Amino acid sequence: MAIKQTHNFDVEAIFKELGHNYSDFQDFLKEKSYNSSSVKKESVTAIHVLDHFIDTVEKSSVSGIKSSDTTKYYLSFLNRFKKYLDEVHKDIPFTNINEVVFNGFVEHTNHRNESRLKHGSFNTYISIFRRVCTFATENDFTKKNNNYKFKKIPYRLLPRYFNQDQVKDFIEKVKERRNSDLWIAVFITLLGTGLRVSELANLKICDIDMEKKLIYTLGKGKKERYIPLYPEVERVIRQYLLKANTNYKKAAGYLFSRQYGDVRDMAISVRSIQYQFLKIARELGWDERFTTHSFRHTFAVNCLKADMQLIYLSQILGHESPSTTAIYTQLLPKDLQKVIEEKYPMPLEKLINQLLE
């Protein structure tokens, strides 16, 4: 049986006799330990960090923290960036990722797609990677958060919106499409509500309150809000459901679906809406900067023309602050300033009535 030995040395006294400070020795040991740990942290590869972050994003999607569209966008960027690093900078430490490496990935992406990455997409990539940097620090992969090194491109792009002639031309083309009842209802609802395309695609029949004239939607960040149901939009929705042989009081499922009857468990996809818009926009020879999101911008501009206060418009659009909504005030030509100050019925009402006659 081993005998435990004990010593009654006064360590501090020994250090004093030798002419050294014991506290300094303790500080030395701590610094040595810290530096050893730091070396280990700074040698963690970028691919290792990305793998852990990707796993976190996937779990967030399963738990409902992030929407499926957001998750797909995150994973698409992260996996492409990871593949690029694996091909070009295989074992690069995470702390060695800088703007030069990041811009190399962007140039690689541009070369493969044979087109320049838009400023908005570039800034979104930067935002995601900044989150990766914060994640690396919070999870002890690095000792310093380097997200400040990755700068967004400063630019200002005013939203594109339709004038009334463009809306008329577009709806006339929609009337020529197969299953035109569905598509007329989709685009008129976008035009008359300011809904995001993803919000519209996810609308359920039970989200439409015909009696209270309200539309319930779940927007970005799982934020709930109510949108006014204008009479013209309500009429279009009722006509669409009638032609789809759907009783909105009894039916369940999605509002916009290719299915007929009261069982509507398959929603039209965001991609389908964008595809229909793109085909018509090309037929009309429109600028490629017009998108389905332009319907939302058009709604906002027309609300301002009707002298709607920014605080109300921001609530309808689901903006956190009226300052975000204020950008639409810059879209109006100066000769409309006097008109804005005068109250008159919302211009879209007469326009939609003319389109549907």
C-alpha positions in Angstrom: 0.0 0.0 0.0 1.5 3.3 -1.1 2.1 5.8 1.6 0.9 9.3 0.8 3.6 11.8 1.4 2.9 15.3 2.5 5.3 18.3 2.6 5.0 21.4 4.7 7.1 23.6 2.5 6.4 27.3 2.5 6.5 27.8 -1.2 6.3 31.6 -1.0 9.2 31.7 1.5 11.3 29.6 -0.8 10.7 31.9 -3.7 11.5 34.9 -1.4 14.8 33.3 -0.4 15.7 32.7 -4.1 15.0 36.4 -4.8 11.8 35.7 -6.9 8.2 36.8 -6.5 5.8 33.8 -6.2 2.9 35.9 -7.7 5.0 36.5 -10.8 5.5 32.8 -11.1 1.8 32.1 -10.9 1.1 34.7 -13.6 3.7 33.1 -15.8 2.0 29.7 -15.4 -1.4 31.2 -16.3 0.0 33.0 -19.4 1.7 29.7 -20.5 -1.6 27.9 -20.1 -3.5 30.6 -22.0 -1.0 30.7 -24.8 -1.1 27.0 -25.2 -4.9 27.1 -25.4 -4.8 30.0 -27.8 -2.6 28.2 -30.2 -5.1 25.3 -30.2 -8.0 27.7 -30.8 -6.3 29.5 -33.6 -5.4 26.3 -35.5 -9.1 25.2 -35.8 -9.9 24.9 -39.5 -12.5 27.0 -41.2 -14.2 23.9 -42.6 -14.5 22.5 -39.0 -16.3 25.7 -37.9 -18.5 25.7 -40.9 -19.6 22.1 -40.3 -20.6 23.0 -36.8 -22.5 26.1 -37.9 -24.3 24.3 -40.7 -25.4 21.7 -38.1 -26.8 24.5 -35.9 -28.7 26.1 -38.9 -30.2 22.7 -39.8 -31.4 22.2 -36.2 -32.8 25.7 -36.1 -34.9 24.9 -39.1 -36.2 21.7 -37.5 -37.2 23.6 -34.4 -38.9 26.3 -36.4 -36.5 29.1 -35.3 -35.7 29.9 -38.9 -38.1 29.7 -41.8 -37.5 27.0 -44.5 -36.6 29.7 -47.1 -34.1 31.3 -44.8 -32.5 28.0 -44.0 -32.2 27.0 -47.7 -30.5 30.3 -48.4 -28.1 29.9 -45.5 -27.3 26.3 -46.4 -26.8 27.1 -50.1 -24.2 29.8 -49.3 -22.5 27.9 -46.5 -22.1 24.7 -48.5 -20.8 26.5 -51.6 -18.3 28.4 -49.4 -17.3 25.2 -47.7 -16.8 23.5 -51.1 -14.7 26.4 -52.3 -12.4 26.3 -49.2 -12.1 22.5 -49.6 -10.9 23.0 -53.2 -8.7 26.1 -52.8 -7.8 26.5 -49.1 -8.4 23.1 -47.7 -6.8 23.3 -44.2 -6.9 27.1 -43.7 -7.4 28.1 -40.1 -10.7 29.9 -39.4 -8.8 32.9 -38.1 -7.0 33.2 -41.5 -10.3 33.8 -43.4 -10.2 37.4 -44.4 -11.7 39.7 -47.1 -9.1 38.4 -49.7 -10.3 34.8 -49.2 -13.9 35.8 -49.1 -13.7 37.9 -52.3 -11.9 35.0 -53.9 -15.0 32.9 -53.3 -17.2 35.7 -54.8 -15.0 35.8 -57.9 -15.2 32.1 -58.2 -19.0 32.2 -57.9 -19.1 35.0 -60.6 -17.0 32.9 -62.9 -19.1 29.8 -62.6 -22.4 31.7 -63.1 -20.9 33.9 -65.8 -22.5 37.0 -64.1 -21.6 39.5 -61.4 -23.0 38.9 -58.0 -25.5 41.7 -57.1 -24.6 44.0 -54.3 -27.6 42.9 -52.3 -26.6 39.2 -52.5 -23.0 40.1 -51.6 -24.1 41.9 -48.5 -26.4 39.0 -47.5 -23.3 36.7 -47.8 -21.4 39.1 -45.6 -24.2 39.1 -43.0 -24.2 35.3 -42.9 -20.5 35.0 -42.5 -20.5 37.6 -39.8 -22.8 35.3 -37.9 -20.4 32.5 -38.5 -17.6 34.6 -36.9 -19.8 35.4 -33.9 -20.7 31.7 -33.6 -17.0 30.7 -33.7 -16.2 33.1 -30.8 -19.3 32.1 -28.7 -18.5 28.4 -29.1 -14.8 28.8 -28.1 -13.4 28.1 -31.6 -11.6 31.4 -31.6 -10.7 33.9 -28.9 -11.6 37.0 -31.0 -14.6 37.9 -33.1 -13.4 39.0 -36.5 -16.7 39.8 -38.0 -15.8 43.5 -38.2 -13.3 42.7 -40.9 -16.0 41.8 -43.4 -17.5 45.0 -44.9 -20.7 45.4 -46.8 -20.9 47.3 -50.0 -22.5 50.7 -49.5 -25.2 51.2 -52.1 -28.7 52.5 -52.3 -31.2 50.9 -54.7 -34.7 52.5 -54.7 -37.5 49.9 -55.0 -39.1 49.4 -58.4 -42.8 49.9 -58.6 -45.4 49.7 -61.4 -47.3 52.6 -62.9 -51.0 52.1 -63.7 -50.4 51.4 -67.4 -47.9 48.7 -66.5 -50.4 47.1 -64.1 -53.1 47.1 -66.8 -50.7 45.5 -69.4 -49.7 42.9 -66.9 -53.2 41.9 -65.9 -54.3 41.7 -69.5 -51.5 39.2 -70.0 -52.5 37.2 -66.9 -56.0 36.8 -68.4 -54.5 34.9 -71.3 -52.7 32.4 -69.1 -53.9 28.9 -68.4 -55.7 28.7 -65.0 -56.0 32.5 -65.2 -58.6 32.7 -62.3 -55.9 31.5 -59.9 -53.2 33.9 -61.3 -55.5 36.9 -61.4 -56.4 36.3 -57.8 -52.7 35.9 -56.8 -51.4 39.1 -58.5 -54.4 41.2 -57.5 -54.0 40.1 -53.9 -50.3 41.0 -54.1 -51.2 44.4 -55.6 -53.9 45.2 -53.0 -52.3 43.9 -49.8 -48.6 44.5 -49.9 -47.9 41.0 -48.8 -44.5 39.4 -49.4 -44.7 36.6 -52.0 -43.8 34.0 -49.3 -46.5 35.3 -47.0 -49.1 35.1 -49.8 -48.1 31.5 -50.7 -48.6 30.4 -47.1 -52.0 32.0 -46.6 -54.6 29.6 -45.3 -58.3 30.1 -46.0 -58.9 30.5 -42.3 -56.5 33.5 -42.4 -59.1 35.5 -44.3 -61.8 37.1 -42.2 -64.4 38.2 -44.6 -66.6 39.6 -41.9 -64.0 41.7 -40.1 -62.3 42.5 -43.4 -58.9 41.4 -42.2 -56.1 39.1 -43.4 -53.8 37.4 -40.8 -50.3 36.7 -41.8 -47.1 35.4 -40.2 -44.2 37.5 -41.6 -40.4 37.7 -41.1 -39.1 36.6 -37.8 -42.4 34.8 -37.1 -44.1 38.2 -36.5 -47.9 38.2 -36.6 -49.8 41.0 -38.2 -53.2 41.9 -39.6 -53.7 43.5 -43.0 -56.9 45.3 -44.2 -58.9 43.3 -46.7 -60.0 45.9 -49.3 -63.4 45.3 -51.0 -61.8 44.8 -54.4 -59.4 42.2 -53.1 -62.2 40.5 -51.2 -64.3 40.4 -54.4 -61.4 38.8 -56.4 -60.8 36.2 -53.7 -64.5 35.3 -53.5 -64.8 34.9 -57.3 -61.7 32.8 -57.4 -62.9 30.4 -54.6 -66.3 30.2 -56.3 -64.8 29.1 -59.6 -62.6 26.7 -57.7 -65.7 25.1 -56.2 -64.5 26.0 -52.8 -66.7 27.0 -49.9 -64.5 29.3 -47.8 -66.7 28.7 -44.7 -66.1 25.0 -44.8 -62.9 24.5 -46.7 -59.5 24.0 -45.0 -56.0 24.4 -46.3 -54.3 26.9 -48.4 -56.0 29.9 -50.0 -54.1 29.7 -53.3 -53.8 26.2 -54.6 -54.1 24.4 -58.0 -56.6 22.0 -56.3 -60.4 22.4 -56.6 -63.0 21.8 -53.9 -62.7 22.1 -50.1 -59.5 20.0 -49.6 -56.6 22.3 -50.4 -53.5 20.8 -48.8 -51.0 21.8 -51.6 -50.1 25.5 -51.8 -48.7 27.1 -54.9 -45.0 27.7 -54.5 -43.1 30.9 -54.4 -41.1 29.7 -57.3 -44.3 29.2 -59.4 -45.5 32.7 -58.7 -42.0 34.1 -59.6 -42.0 32.0 -62.8 -45.4 33.2 -64.0 -44.3 36.8 -63.3 -41.0 36.4 -65.1 -42.6 35.0 -68.2 -45.1 37.8 -68.5 -42.5 40.5 -67.6 -40.3 39.2 -70.5 -43.2 39.2 -72.9 -43.8 42.8 -72.0 -40.1 43.7 -72.4 -39.8 45.0 -68.8 -36.6 45.9 -67.0 -35.2 42.8 -65.2 -35.1 44.8 -62.0 -38.9 44.4 -61.8 -39.7 41.4 -59.6 -42.7 40.0 -57.8 -41.6 42.2 -54.9 -42.5 45.2 -57.0 -46.2 44.5 -56.3 -45.4 45.2 -52.6 -43.6 48.4 -53.6 -46.5 49.5 -55.8 -49.0 48.9 -52.9 -46.8 51.1 -50.6 -46.5 53.9 -53.1 -50.2 54.0 -53.8 -51.0 54.0 -50.0 -48.7 57.1 -49.8 -50.5 58.7 -52.7 -53.7 58.2 -50.7 -52.1 60.1 -47.8 -51.8 57.0 -45.5 -49.6 57.9 -42.6 -46.3 56.1 -42.4 -47.0 54.6 -39.0 -50.0 52.8 -40.4 -48.3 51.7 -43.6 -45.3 50.3 -41.7 -47.7 48.2 -39.6 -49.4 46.8 -42.7 -46.1 46.1 -44.4 -44.7 44.5 -41.2 -41.7 46.9 -40.8 -40.3 47.3 -37.4 -39.9 51.0 -37.8 -41.6 53.7 -39.9 -38.1 54.8 -40.9 -37.8 51.6 -43.0 -41.1 52.5 -44.7 -39.9 56.1 -45.3 -37.9 55.0 -48.3 -41.1 55.0 -50.4 -41.5 58.7 -49.9 -38.4 59.1 -52.2 -40.1 57.2 -55.0 -42.7 59.9 -55.6 -41.9 62.6 -58.1 -41.8 66.1 -56.8 -44.9 67.1 -58.8 -46.9 64.7 -56.7 -46.1 66.4 -53.4 -49.2 68.6 -53.5 -51.4 65.6 -54.4 -50.0 63.6 -51.5 -51.2 66.3 -49.1 -54.8 65.9 -50.4 -56.9 63.0 -49.3 -58.6 61.0 -52.0 -59.7 57.3 -52.4 -57.0 54.8 -52.8 -56.1 54.8 -56.6 -55.9 51.0 -56.8 -59.6 50.7 -56.1 -60.7 52.3 -59.3 -57.9 50.6 -61.2 -58.8 47.1 -60.0 -62.4 47.7 -60.8 -61.5 48.7 -64.4 -59.3 45.7 -64.8 -62.0 43.3 -63.7 -64.9 44.8 -65.7 
